Amino acid sequence: MKKLLLILLFLTSLFSKDVSYETNELKIEGLVEKKLVLNMDKLQEINDLRTGSKTITLTKNDTTYEGVLLKEIIDQAKINIKSRKDLNKVYIMAIASDNYKVLFSWNELFNSKIGDNVLIFLKKNGKSLDKNEGKLALISVEDINENPRHIKWLEKIIVNKID
């Protein structure tokens, strides 16, 4: 009986699929004038244009993150609203390929110090991200506790509005 169980466990592990959450592009959708699909090269190009070929680097707990500010990506997609008052109702949801989600308000990103510290990062400590984090990730460096708004395997940004 034990041999049968061991054989079943072995066969199960042999034929089970390795679920990979790694992403190669970022989609920006929702309440935007231009839906965007950005691959790694395009994200690096945006970073280079924004910073004059200097990498944006943010540091938290002796870890450096290099990439593109989330608000720069939102600016490229252009939020589609009827009235400036509606900006108070706008939120930005970042979604990972494993369906982990985090939220930011428009005011938080564009009217506070937090917006200058929310980064879609492509490198960590000077190196490309490993499969554990995916090729694209997001972090809010200004947050006191970094884990709730640190997204591995970043896949999508959705801009929406509270009714």
N, C-alpha and C positions, 0 to 999 in steps of 0.2 A: 504494500500500500504506500509506504514512504517513497519507494522508487517511482511509482506512478505519479505521485504529487510532485516530485522533483522534475520528472520529465515534463509534466504539464507546465510547471513554472518556467522551465527552460524554453519550451516552445512558445509560451506566451511572450516572454521577453524577446525572443528571436524575431517574432512576427509583429510585435507591437510597433506602431509608427512613432517616430521621434517628432513630437509637435514642436515646431519652431515658430517663434513669434517675431523673428527678425523682419524688419521692414526696410525697403530701399527707397521709398518715396513718402512724401508728406502731402496729404490732401487738405485743402482749405475750402470749406463749404458753408452753406447756410445763408445768412443775411449779408451777403457780399456781392459787389458788382461784378467781380471777376473770380470765378472759381479757379483755384490753382492746384496744380499737381507738380510738386517740386522734388526732383531727385537730388542726390548728394551733390552733383556738380552745380546744379542751379542754386542750392542753398549756399554753397561756398562762394559762388559768383555774387549773390546778394550780399554776403558778408564782406567781400572784397570791395564792392561798390560803396557800401555804407561806411566803411572804415578806411577807405583809401589804401587798401591792401594790407591793413593791419588787422590782426585777429582780435575779436572781442574776447577778453579773458576775464572771467569772474572767479573768485576764490572763496571757498568755505571750508573751514576745518582743514586747512593745509592741502586741499584738493583744488586743482584748477580745472575749469571747464571752458572750452573754446567753441564758439558757434555764432548763432544769429539770435538777436533779441526777438521774442515772440511778437512784440508790438510792431517791429519792422515788417514782419510777414503779414500781420493784420493790415498795416498801412498799404502794402502792395495789393491786397485783395480789395480794399476800399469797402468799408461798412456802408451798406445801403439803408439809409434811414430817411424819413420824411422831415423830421424836425430835430434840432439839436437837443431838445428836451428828452427825446427818445434815447439818447446816449446813456442816460441814467438807468435805463432798463436793459441795456445790452450786456450780455455775458459771453464769455469765451470758454468753450469746453475743449480740453485736450483729451484725446482718447488714444489708448494704447491698443496694439493688436490683440492683447489678452483681455480687452474690454475694461481695463482700469481707467477711471475718468477723474479729472480734476477740473475745478472751475475757477475763473477769474472774472471780476466785473470789469467793464470798460474803464470806470473811474480808477480802479485799482491799478490797471496797466498804464493808463495815459495821464492820470492826475496824481500819481504818488511815486515815491521812490521805488516802490516794488517793481514797477514797469521797467525800470532800468536794470533790473536784476532777475528777470525771468528769461531764461536762455534755452533755446533749442540747441543742444550741444552735439557736436560731431566728434570731439576729442576730449579726453579726460587725462589730465597729467601729461599732456603732449602726445598722447597715443590715440589712435583710432579706437573706438569702442569695441569690446569683445562681444561674442554672442550672448553673454549674460545680460547685456544692456541693449543689444541691438545696434544698428548703425546710427539711429536717431534716438535721442532722449531729451527730456525736458526737466529743468530744475528751477525752483524759485529760491534763489540764494538768500534772499532777505527774510524768508520765513524762519521763525525761531526753531521749529522742528522741521527738518528738511524732508523727512520721509513721506508725509502725506501728499506733497505736491512735487514729487520726483517721479517722473514717468519713464520707465524703460519701454523700448519697442514702440516709440511714438509713431502713430499712423495717421491721425486725422485731427484737424482743428475745426470746430464748428462754432460759428458766430450766430447768436440768436438773441431774442428779445423776450422779456417777461411781458405777458399781456396785461 
